[in-house]
Amino acid sequence: MSLTSRSSCAEREKMVEFLQGCDFAIMDTQYTDEEYTDHIGWGHSSLSSVVSLALDANVGRLLLFHHDPNHDDEIIDKMVERARALVAKSGKPLEVEAAREGAEILLGAKTAAA
């Protein structure tokens, strides 16, 4: 199930319920919100929709992945900054990182190894 603007409220609620309280979520964040308007229906998610879902589900850590191949490190870093700004505005605790080549996720650990 993809998180798109076409997702029904019922589908989104199922995703919130499924993710509720999880420590760590890895979610497709291929597009910025601006890019997403040109890619509706492609089956990928926008940055704000992913952050909103993670916040609503009280996720502890969010890893943004499935980056657009046209995005360089600078764009991805800006997406992380934007995601963190959305989190700060919400007042909820959510750590946000971007998937990086060679990074390892240690299950049971509180941080991702580089």
N, C-alpha and C positions, 0 to 999 in steps of 0.2 A: 504494500500500500504506500503510495507516495503522498507527500504533503504538498499539495498544490492549491491554488485558489479555487480549483474545481472540487476539492474535497468537501464532502458534505459535513454538516455539523456533527452528524452521527458518527461518521468515519473519524473525524478529528477527536471526538470524545472517546472513541475506542482506543485511539493512539495514546491519549492522555492517561487513560486507565491502565493501559499496558505498560507505560513508562513510569507510572506513579511511584515516586520515591526512589527510583533507581540511582545507584551511586554514579554511574558513568554511562553516557549515551554517545554513540558515534552516528552522526546524521549527515545525510547528503545535503550539501550547501553549495551547489554548483554556481548559483547566480547571486549577484547583488540584487537588491530590490529593483534598481533601475534596469538591469539587464533582464530581469524576470519578465517584464511586460512584453518583451519580444520573443519569449520562449514558453508562453503559457501552453500547456498541453504536452510538453516534451517529457514529462515524468520526473522533473527535477524540482528541487525546492529553492526558495529564496531565503536569504539570511534572516530577515525579520520573522518569517513564518516558523523557521526552525527554533530560533531563540524563544519566541512566544510559546511554542509547544513545550520546550524544555522547562521554561518558567512555570507554566500551568501544571506540569507534571511533577514539579519539585525535584527535578534532576539535580544531582550534586555537581557533576562535571560534564561538560559538553565538548565533544571533539568534532570540529567541522572537517568534513572530508568530501571526496569526489570533486576536487577542484576543477574548474574549467581549464582545459589545456591552454587556453589563451591567457590565463592569469599568471603573472609572475609573482615572485615572493612579495614585492611591494604591495600589490593588489590584495593578496591573501592577508598580509599583515594589517592592511586597512580594514578588511572585513572583520578580522578579530577585534580590532579597536572599536569598530562600529557595534559589534555584538556585545562587547563589554560595556559600551555606553548604554545600550538598551537595557542590559542587566542592572547597571547602576541606577538608571531611571526608575526601574521597577522596585528597587529597594529589597529585592530578594537575593539570597545567596546562590550564586551559580558561577562556577569557574568555567572559563572558555579558553580553548586552545585550538590550534589548527593542526591537522595531520601533516606530518613532514616525512619525507623519504628517509628511511632508516630508523625512524623512531620505533620504540618498542613500548608496549603497554604491559605493565606487570600487574596481573590480576591480584587483587588484595592490597596493592600499593596505593598510596595517596597521590602520587605524581607519575607522570609518564617519563620514561627514560629517553634521553636523546641519543 
